[in-house]
Amino acid sequence: MLPPAPTRNPGACRFIPLLPPKPLLSPAAAAASSRGGLCVAAASRRDFLLLVPSIAAASTVLQSLPLSASAADDEKQAASPAPGPAAAPAPTSAGEPEAEALSRVYDATVIGEPQAVGKDARRRVWEKLMAARVVYLGEAELVPDRDDRVLELEVVRKLAARCAEAGRSISLALEAFPCNLQEQLNQFMDRRIDGNNLRLYTSHWAPERWQEYEPLLNYCRDNGVKLVACGTPLEVSRTVQAEGIRGLSKAQRKLYAPPAGSGFISGFTSISGRSLIDKISAIHGSPFGPSSYLSAQARVVDDYTMSQKIMKEITNGDPSGMLVVVTGSSHVIYGSRGIGVPARISKKMQKKKQVVVLLNPERQGIRREGEIPVADFLWYSAAKPCSRNCFDRAEIARVMNAAGRRREALPQDLQKGIDLGVVSPEILQNFFDLEKYPVMAELIHRFQGFRERLLADPKFLHRLAIEEGISITTTLIAQYEKRKGRFLEEIDYVLTDTIRGSVVDFFTVWLPAPTISLLSLGDNGSGESLELLKGLLGSLPDNAFQKGIMGQSWNTNQRFASVLMGGIKLAGVGFISSIGAGVASDVLYAARRVLRPSTSVETARRRTPIWKSATVYSCFLGTSANLRYQVIAGLVEHRLGEYLMAYYNQPLLANLLSFVSRTINSYWGTQQWIDLARATGLQTSKKELPSPEISNLPDMPLLECGTTEVQNMDDSNKQQPMK
């Protein structure tokens, strides 16, 4: 809960009672005591006021509110057997990273657009990879992509774990290492040299390339995955690129070039071979120009060298083992029916024993009847955004049929997301689960904002109820203790302060909450300037700590920008609410003077400047409150809370964590507002007590030091004797 917006209402003071009552002080001692000392004493007991009534109110709200998430959890617990006493979260096989669940796999062998493979069908992908003798991972060549190395490590880890379970050996062949560096790789595997020494042999690499490959190399060494150097030696490659194959010596031709008379592409007709060369060249470079012929020769030399090393490893190695080859995509495109390495290997190995996977391809083509598939699978890392065809449409259809729903009955953004393929089966199932509750169904169908937040966090209303419970409870108790017998008489001021505080707290929960915006996922960022701005804002997460979802991920710059954007939004809320509070205070004060002239204060009130109050309060919400609520909604509730739910099935513990963190945040925010109000001159650190009569009471309630209303009332009372 945040401190309320500055107001000019002289009777809307929030306070904290002194506990326990202290003995009466002498008049001289009372006059000598400073108001700042009382504030310090009250600050130590503010948590007691916040905690006790807040627990009661929030517990009542949480017990009476039938939220879908808790109900769904109860249904799952009832349907599943109770875990044993020693139950623990099942670890992912081979240390499988979290990104594996977010990476996207497409079946490129289907007719038409590549088909996204859902989580349920991902098992068949691994089965096909395990059935192969050689698995090719085609990475980017002209512009290396570090995300390719992330996927390579992911695939190698998973295959190594499955091979260990099946009793198969696994090796990794790297084109990045020339074959004349095999001895150095063997020494690295035997730990006779470390990574720094091995790095000296790759001085021709870019500096960042070694950092990208190092985790993969270390994993292979630590887990016994044999490393094979299969690239063309640097001297040979440079000679062919400059002079062609004829520039090689006789000994070099024998080792690295196809036999004389076989042509560049042995075993293919000139028509089919030439057409595929043109296709590959069109993808990876210009098919014409003075260097195109030499580039084609260099590609053939690389293909031949790799095929020889691969065949040697297959022949001399474990007959049941697996070889994973990491090479450029141009060497493996079109698989065994192309002109690259798989085609050469297919002469001595069955075609089904080879599987080609292209990593993070820039574009997806539409395969027509009779055309050769570009690969078996297309694999994208979790960091790559997706604007269409992100999920398995067959799984989405099964979810729709199981729920008995039609596409036309869904909200417009869900319909558009399904058409573009950016709605996951899990999101769709969450939507149908929320529809089971009438209140939830009304919210998610009528209000897009609630729909986006409830799909990202089904317990969003839990968070909102906790925050509002803390705000309303503490405000009402403070108002009652201050006004005592005048509580009902001044109910208009009470309701004004309570409603204003509730509105501000609503936005502090609403704005930093994680969301799933399906419209922004499907927006390609094209169109007019306004649409471009909407697309830019839609590309930012609402919370800087929000987890990436499949089909959309955010980098550090986007997450930092989301903090700035959230601060701007909350600052606007604080500015408007502060001005509204001042206007409402003036209106109520004027109404009281008209309706009750006998009880109105005849002297003019000394008011805090409305623009200064609005500016300071907006800065407070945009900085301190924004950062604190970003952390609570993102780290504490979205990540840690979901972790407790997913791995320990403890919804009560997750709710308690949310309640405690928001209560502590309320107390801490009040302390920060006190310091800011004093530093900016909205209030002073020392004030006289309102009247001698009140100051002589032992159980006098102490006004909360962090509100500007205290100063207003004190200044008004100090002016009365001067009439």
Residue pairs with C-beta under 8 A, 6 or more apart in sequence:
1 50
1 467
1 470
1 471
1 474
1 501
1 505
1 662
1 665
1 666
1 669
2 471
2 501
2 504
2 505
2 508
2 621
2 625
2 666
2 669
2 673
3 669
3 670
3 673
3 706
3 707
4 14
4 475
4 497
4 500
4 501
4 504
4 581
4 707
5 500
5 501
5 504
5 574
5 577
5 578
5 580
5 581
5 613
5 614
5 617
6 578
6 581
6 582
6 608
6 613
6 614
6 616
6 617
6 682
6 707
6 708
7 497
7 500
7 581
7 582
7 584
7 585
7 708
7 709
8 581
8 582
8 585
8 586
8 589
8 605
8 607
8 608
8 610
8 712
9 493
9 496
9 497
9 581
9 584
9 585
9 588
9 589
9 709
9 712
10 589
10 601
10 605
10 709
10 712
10 713
10 716
11 483
11 486
11 490
11 493
11 713
12 479
12 493
12 494
12 496
12 497
12 585
12 709
13 482
13 703
13 704
13 707
13 709
13 710
13 713
14 475
14 478
14 479
14 482
14 497
14 703
14 704
14 707
14 709
15 478
15 481
15 482
15 701
15 702
15 703
15 704
16 42
16 45
16 46
16 49
16 478
16 701
16 702
16 703
16 704
17 49
17 481
17 699
17 701
17 702
18 38
18 41
18 42
18 45
18 699
18 700
18 701
18 702
19 45
19 48
21 698
21 699
22 698
23 698
24 696
24 698
25 33
30 689
30 695
30 696
34 686
35 685
35 686
35 687
35 688
35 689
35 705
36 685
36 686
38 702
39 674
39 685
39 702
39 705
41 702
42 702
42 704
42 705
43 671
43 674
43 705
46 667
46 670
46 671
46 704
47 663
47 667
49 474
49 477
49 478
50 470
50 474
50 663
50 666
50 667
51 663
53 473
53 474
53 477
54 469
54 470
54 473
54 474
54 659
54 663
54 666
55 659
56 473
57 469
57 470
57 472
57 473
58 465
58 466
58 469
58 470
58 473
58 659
60 469
61 465
61 466
61 468
61 469
62 462
62 465
62 466
62 655
65 461
65 462
65 465
66 437
66 439
67 437
67 440
67 458
67 459
67 461
67 462
68 433
68 434
68 436
68 437
68 440
68 454
68 458
69 458
69 459
69 462
69 651
70 459
70 462
70 651
71 436
71 437
72 433
72 458
73 645
73 649
73 651
77 649
83 649
89 647
89 648
92 100
93 158
93 161
93 162
94 157
94 158
94 160
94 161
94 164
95 157
96 154
96 157
96 158
96 161
97 154
97 157
99 150
99 154
99 381
99 382
99 383
100 154
100 158
101 119
101 550
102 382
102 548
102 549
102 550
102 553
103 151
103 154
103 379
103 380
103 381
103 382
104 116
104 379
104 380
104 384
104 386
104 390
104 550
104 551
105 116
105 117
105 122
105 125
105 377
105 378
105 379
105 380
106 114
106 115
106 116
106 117
106 364
106 377
106 378
106 379
106 380
106 389
107 114
107 115
107 117
107 376
107 377
108 114
108 358
108 367
108 373
108 374
108 375
108 376
108 377
108 378
109 367
109 373
109 376
110 367
111 367
111 368
111 369
112 366
112 367
113 364
113 366
113 389
114 364
114 367
114 378
114 389
115 392
115 393
116 389
116 390
116 391
116 392
116 393
116 421
117 124
117 125
117 377
117 392
118 391
118 392
118 394
118 395
118 425
119 395
119 425
120 392
120 395
121 392
121 394
121 395
125 377
126 158
126 162
128 355
128 376
129 135
129 155
129 159
129 355
129 357
130 159
130 162
130 163
130 166
130 322
131 352
131 353
132 322
132 352
132 353
132 354
132 355
133 314
133 322
133 323
133 349
133 353
133 354
134 310
134 314
134 322
134 323
134 324
134 325
134 342
134 345
134 349
134 353
134 354
134 355
135 155
135 159
135 322
135 323
135 324
135 325
135 354
135 355
135 357
136 325
136 327
136 332
136 341
136 342
136 354
136 355
136 356
136 357
137 151
137 152
137 155
137 324
137 325
137 326
137 327
137 357
137 359
138 327
138 328
138 329
138 330
138 331
138 332
138 333
138 356
138 357
138 358
138 359
138 375
139 145
139 148
139 149
139 152
139 326
139 327
139 328
139 329
139 359
139 360
140 148
140 328
140 329
140 359
140 360
141 284
141 328
141 329
141 330
142 284
142 285
144 206
144 209
144 212
145 359
145 360
146 208
146 212
147 359
147 360
147 381
147 383
147 384
148 359
148 360
148 381
149 212
149 213
149 215
149 216
150 381
150 383
151 359
151 360
151 379
151 380
151 381
152 216
152 326
152 359
153 215
153 216
153 219
154 381
155 324
155 357
155 379
156 170
156 172
156 216
156 219
156 220
156 225
156 324
157 219
159 170
159 322
159 324
160 170
160 223
160 225
163 169
163 170
163 321
163 322
168 318
168 320
168 321
168 322
169 226
169 317
169 318
169 320
169 321
169 322
170 225
170 226
170 321
170 322
170 323
170 324
171 225
171 226
171 227
171 228
171 313
171 317
171 321
171 322
171 323
171 324
172 216
172 220
172 225
172 226
172 227
172 228
172 323
172 324
172 325
172 326
173 228
173 229
173 230
173 306
173 309
173 310
173 313
173 323
173 324
173 325
173 326
173 327
174 213
174 227
174 228
174 229
174 230
174 231
174 326
175 230
175 231
175 302
175 306
175 325
175 326
175 327
175 328
175 331
176 202
176 205
176 209
176 213
176 231
176 326
177 185
177 202
177 227
177 229
177 230
177 231
178 229
178 231
178 232
178 233
178 234
179 229
179 230
179 231
179 232
179 233
179 305
179 309
180 229
180 233
181 201
181 229
182 228
182 229
184 193
184 198
184 201
185 198
185 227
185 228
185 229
187 193
187 198
188 194
188 195
188 197
188 198
188 217
188 221
188 227
189 220
189 221
189 226
189 227
191 221
195 214
195 217
195 218
198 217
199 210
202 209
202 210
204 234
217 227
219 225
220 226
220 227
221 227
228 309
228 313
228 323
229 309
230 305
230 306
230 309
230 310
230 325
230 327
231 302
231 305
231 306
232 256
232 301
232 302
232 305
232 306
233 256
236 248
236 252
236 256
236 301
236 305
237 298
237 301
237 302
239 247
239 248
239 252
240 247
240 248
240 294
240 297
240 298
240 301
241 291
241 294
241 295
241 298
242 294
243 294
244 293
244 294
244 297
245 253
245 257
245 297
245 300
245 301
248 256
248 257
253 260
255 305
256 301
256 304
256 305
257 300
257 301
257 304
258 264
258 266
258 300
258 304
259 266
263 270
263 273
264 273
264 296
264 297
264 300
265 273
265 277
265 300
265 339
266 344
267 343
267 344
267 347
268 276
268 339
268 343
273 339
276 334
276 338
276 339
277 287
277 296
277 339
278 287
280 299
280 330
280 333
280 339
281 287
281 292
281 295
281 296
283 330
283 333
284 329
284 330
285 292
285 295
286 292
299 330
299 331
302 331
303 331
303 339
303 340
303 341
303 344
304 344
306 325
306 327
306 331
306 341
307 341
307 344
307 345
310 323
310 325
310 341
310 345
311 345
311 348
313 323
314 323
314 349
317 323
325 332
325 341
327 341
329 358
329 359
329 361
330 340
331 340
331 341
332 338
332 340
332 341
332 342
332 356
332 358
332 375
333 340
333 356
333 358
333 374
333 375
334 340
334 343
334 372
334 373
334 374
334 375
335 342
335 343
335 351
335 354
335 356
335 372
335 373
335 375
335 376
336 342
336 343
336 345
336 346
336 351
336 354
337 343
337 351
337 372
338 372
342 354
342 356
345 354
346 354
355 376
355 377
356 375
356 376
356 377
357 375
357 376
357 377
357 378
357 379
358 374
358 375
358 377
358 378
358 379
359 379
359 380
359 381
360 379
360 380
360 381
360 384
361 378
364 378
364 389
365 374
367 373
367 374
380 386
382 548
382 550
382 553
383 548
383 553
383 555
384 553
385 551
385 552
385 553
386 422
386 521
386 550
386 551
386 552
387 420
387 422
387 521
387 522
387 523
387 524
387 551
388 420
388 421
388 422
388 522
389 420
389 421
390 421
390 422
390 424
390 550
390 551
391 421
391 422
391 423
391 424
391 425
391 550
391 551
392 425
393 421
395 425
396 418
396 423
396 425
396 428
398 425
399 425
399 428
399 429
399 432
400 406
400 407
400 428
403 429
403 432
405 432
407 415
407 418
408 415
410 418
410 431
411 444
411 445
411 448
411 451
413 448
413 451
413 517
413 518
413 519
414 423
414 428
414 431
414 518
416 518
416 519
416 522
417 423
417 518
417 519
417 521
417 522
418 428
420 521
420 522
422 518
422 521
422 522
422 551
423 518
424 549
424 550
424 551
427 455
427 516
430 454
430 455
430 458
431 444
431 451
431 455
433 458
434 440
434 441
434 444
434 454
434 455
434 458
435 441
435 444
440 454
443 450
443 451
443 454
444 450
444 451
444 454
444 455
445 451
449 510
450 460
452 515
452 516
452 517
452 518
453 460
453 510
453 513
453 514
453 515
454 460
454 461
455 515
455 516
456 513
456 514
456 515
456 516
456 546
457 463
457 513
457 514
457 637
457 638
459 637
459 641
459 654
459 655
459 658
460 513
462 655
462 658
463 509
463 513
463 633
463 637
463 658
463 662
464 506
464 509
464 510
466 655
466 658
466 659
466 662
467 505
467 506
467 508
467 509
467 662
468 502
468 505
468 506
470 505
470 662
470 663
470 666
471 501
471 502
471 505
471 666
472 498
472 501
472 502
474 666
475 497
475 498
475 501
476 494
476 498
478 704
479 487
479 494
479 497
479 498
480 487
481 701
482 701
482 703
483 489
483 490
483 494
487 494
492 588
493 588
496 581
496 584
496 585
496 588
500 577
500 580
500 581
500 584
503 577
504 573
504 574
504 577
504 621
507 569
507 570
507 573
508 570
508 573
508 621
508 625
508 629
509 629
509 633
511 542
511 566
511 569
511 570
511 573
511 629
512 542
512 543
512 566
512 626
512 629
512 630
512 632
512 633
512 634
513 542
513 543
513 633
514 541
514 542
514 543
514 546
514 547
514 633
514 634
514 638
515 541
515 542
515 543
515 546
516 549
517 538
519 538
520 535
520 538
520 539
521 551
521 552
523 531
523 534
523 535
523 538
524 535
525 532
525 535
525 536
525 539
526 532
526 535
527 535
537 565
539 558
540 554
540 558
540 561
540 562
540 565
541 554
541 558
541 559
541 562
542 562
542 566
543 562
543 566
543 630
543 633
543 634
543 638
544 559
544 560
544 562
544 563
544 566
544 630
544 634
545 559
545 630
545 631
545 633
545 634
545 635
545 638
545 639
546 554
546 634
546 638
547 638
547 639
548 554
554 562
563 626
563 627
563 630
566 626
566 630
567 622
567 623
567 626
567 627
568 622
570 621
570 622
570 625
570 626
570 629
571 618
571 619
571 621
571 622
571 626
572 618
573 618
573 621
574 614
574 617
574 618
574 619
574 620
574 621
574 622
574 625
575 614
575 615
575 617
575 618
577 617
578 610
578 613
578 614
578 617
578 618
579 610
579 614
582 610
582 613
582 614
589 605
592 599
592 600
593 600
601 716
601 720
602 723
603 716
603 719
603 720
603 723
605 712
605 716
606 712
606 715
606 716
606 719
607 712
608 682
608 708
608 711
608 712
612 680
612 682
613 682
613 708
616 676
616 677
616 680
616 682
620 672
620 673
620 676
624 669
624 672
624 676
625 669
628 665
628 668
628 669
629 665
632 658
632 661
632 662
632 665
636 657
636 658
636 661
637 654
637 657
637 658
637 661
640 657
641 654
641 657
641 658
642 654
644 650
644 653
644 654
644 657
645 651
645 654
670 704
670 706
671 706
673 706
674 705
674 706
677 683
677 706
677 707
677 708
678 684
678 685
682 708
682 711
683 705
683 707
683 708
683 710
683 711
684 711
687 710
687 711
687 714
688 714
688 718
689 695
689 700
690 713
690 714
690 717
691 717
694 700
703 709
703 710
703 713
704 710
